[in-house]
Amino acid sequence: SPSPCSPSNGSSRTLYTGEMYLFDTGGQYLDGTTDITRTVHWGEPTPLQKEAYTRVLMGNIDLSRLVFPSNTAGGTVESFARRALWDIGLNYGHGTGHGIGNFLSVHEWPVGFQSNNVPLEVGMFTSIEPGYYRDGEFGIRIEDVALVVEAQTEKPFLTFEVVSLVPYDRNLIDLSLLSPEQIRYLNSYYERIRAHVGPELRRQRLQEAYEWLQERTQP
């Protein structure tokens, strides 16, 4: 019998524009492993769906742009990914991120944001993946792969460089909730997506995908 994760005629169903769709994707390639989750809504999201998505995105951004001392454990900083949700009494019940192996496990110990993970060091890859879920209604997760890099500070501090170059769903973002710094971060992220992915799509003559990317990465 098929595994619970395999599509089958018994479990498959049609997707509708009036619902949210969470897709957790990834692959293992010669030059690395990807693990990227995006949540989309093709119709008119409810106010709660929009606010919850925006706050999950705010948490993703706040942790991704955090500058912290070297030798800091992931568990010390993971609440930055939850704060925007905590502000209105929401939370999620899974870890905020896990190490990612190269030709190893997609979930690779001992890197991550749990209390028993090793301190973060330059060169480590981890996921950053806050979410929010309502049983029987919808689920939201925004997962990126991030590289630990040196921050541009006087003393040697660290920060993250997000290497997953996939736009977020504009349809679900309530811009009025975002701070100017968060909006600047988004714009700079979208510029990087255009600069890195755009030329590759043109090289492969994927014009429709290129136009989709330009539309989704407008400032």
N, C-alpha and C positions, 0 to 999 in steps of 0.2 A: 504494500500500500504506500501511497506517496507520503512524504514527510509533511508535517504541519506547515512548513515554509514553502512547499511546492504548490503551484497553481493547479487546480483541478476543476472539472465541470461541476463537482458538488459544492465547492467553496467559492468559486469565482462569481463575481457579480458585476453588473454594469456600474460605472462611476457616473455621477450626476454633477451638473454645474452648481447645484445648491449645497454642496458639502465640501469639507476640507479633505485634502489628500496628502498624507505623509509618506514620503518615499525615502528609504534608507538604502543608499547605493554604494557600490565600491567595487574595486577589482585589484588584482595583484599583477603588476607589470615588471618588466626587466629593471626599471629604474625607480621602483617604489610601489607603495600600497596606498590606496585611497579608501576613505570611509567618510561619506558626505551625506547628510540628511537635509532635505528641504521639505517645507510644508507649503502647499499652494491652495488657493480657492479660486475657482474659475467664474464664480457668480458674485452674489452680494453677501459678504460675511456679516454675521450678527455683530452688534457692538462689543459683546463679550469676546467673541472670536478675534476681533481686530485688536482689542486692547491686550488680550492674553498673548497673541502673536507678537505684538509690538514690545511687550515687556520681556518676552523670551529673547527677542532680538537685542533689546537693551542690555540684558545680562550677558549675552554672547559678546557684544561689543565691549562692555565694561571690563570683562576678564581679558579679552583679546588685546586691549590697549593698555592694560595695567603695567606699570613699571614697579618692580619689586627688588629687594636686595638679593644678591646671589646667595645660594645655599638655602633658599626658602622652600619649605615643603609645600606641595600642591594643596594639601588639606588646609593650609593656613590662608590661602587666597580664594578658595572655591566659592565662598559666600558672595563674592562680587558678582558671580553669575546668577545668584538667586535674589539679590537685593530688590530689584525692580518688581519682582513677583511678590516678595515678602511685604513690600510697601502696601499692597492691597489685599494681603492675607491669602496669597496663593503660593504653591510650592510644587515640587516634583519629587518623585520617589526613587530616582535612580542616581547613579554617580554623574558627576559633571564632566568627566572625561577619562580617557585611558590612553596608555602608551600604544604606539603603532609600530609594529615590526616591519622590517624589510626582508621579504621571503621568510618571515616568521609568522606569528599570530597577528591577526588584525587587532585583537585586544592583547597587547603585549606587556606583561608584568616586567619590571616593577614601577614603571612611570605612571603618573596619574594624579588625581586630586583627592584620593581617599586619605584618611589619617595615617595609614600604614604604608604609603608609597614613599619612594626615595625623594630627597630634595631635587628640585629642578635645576638642570645644568644646561649650558649652551650645547646645542646639537641634538637635544632630545626632541622627538616628535610626540605630540599628544593631541587627542581630540578635545574640542571644547563644545559641549552639547547640552545646554539647558533645554527644558521642555515644559509642557503643561498638558494635562490629560483630564478629560471628563468622561467617565465610564459610559459607554453606550451613545456618546454624543460626538466627540471629536478628540483628536490628539495633535499636539504641536511639538515638534523638535527641530532645532536648527543646529546642525553639527558641522563643524569645520575641522580640518587638520591644521595644527599650528606648530611652528618650529620655535624652540626657545633660542633667542638671540640676545646679544649684548645691547643694552639701551644706550642712547646718546646722553649719558650723564657723566658728571665729573668722576665720581667713584664708580667702580664696576657693578652696575645694577643690571637686571635682566628685564626682558619683555617678550612678547610673542610676535611672530610674523605669520599671518594666516596664509597658507599655501593652497587652500581650496578656492579656486577662482570661479565661483558659480553665483549669479545674482540671487538676491532674496526676492520674495513676492511683494511687489509694490502695492498690490491690491489689498494686502493685509496690514500695511504699515500706517499707523496714525502718527503723522509727523508732529502733531502738536505735543505729543508726549516726549519727543526726543530733545535732548539738550543740543546747543550749538556744537559742542565737541563731538557728540555722537553723529550728528549730521555731517560734520567735516570728515570724520572717520569713514562714514559710508561713501561719501563722494570720492575720497582718496582710494578706497577699496575698488570702487567702480572704475576709476581711471586705470588701476592696475589690471583689472579684468580686461578692459578694452585693449590695453597695450600688449598683454601677453596672449590672450585668446583670439582677439580679432584677426591679427595677421595670419594665424594658423588656420582659421576658418576660411579665409580668402585663399590661402595657399591650396587648400583642399577643394576649392570652388564650391563651398557650402554656403551659397548666397542667402538662402532662406534663414539658415541658422545665424549667419552674420547679421542680418537685418533684425532678427529677434534679439540678438545680444545688444546691438546698438540701442534698441528701444528700451530694453530692460536695464540698461546702465546709464540712462540719462541722469544728469545731476539732480 
